[in-house]
């Protein structure tokens, strides 16, 4: 991983809340890039919930290639998706 990527990770880690994260992402990314990130995150959440590829495609408009790519990273990636999915699930359980 490049030094620039590590610095970007540190910058993201320094953000205090979702509002700051969205402000940073909006400045960093184009509108289309942000939409793509959001779409992939939505696909990851649906895959984690056990939703079929067909249903995900119908609900989100994502291509089977995008769904498959997200699924590969979800299953065999660096566990970034899993880390955040699990953290958010724990936070939702604590709010109940």
Buried (B, 14 or more C-beta within 10 A) or exposed (E): EEEEEEEEEEEEEEBEEEEEEEEBBEEEEEEEEBEBEEBBBBBBBBBBEEBEBEEBBEEBEBEEEBBBBBBEBBEEEEEEBBEEBEEEEEEEEEEE
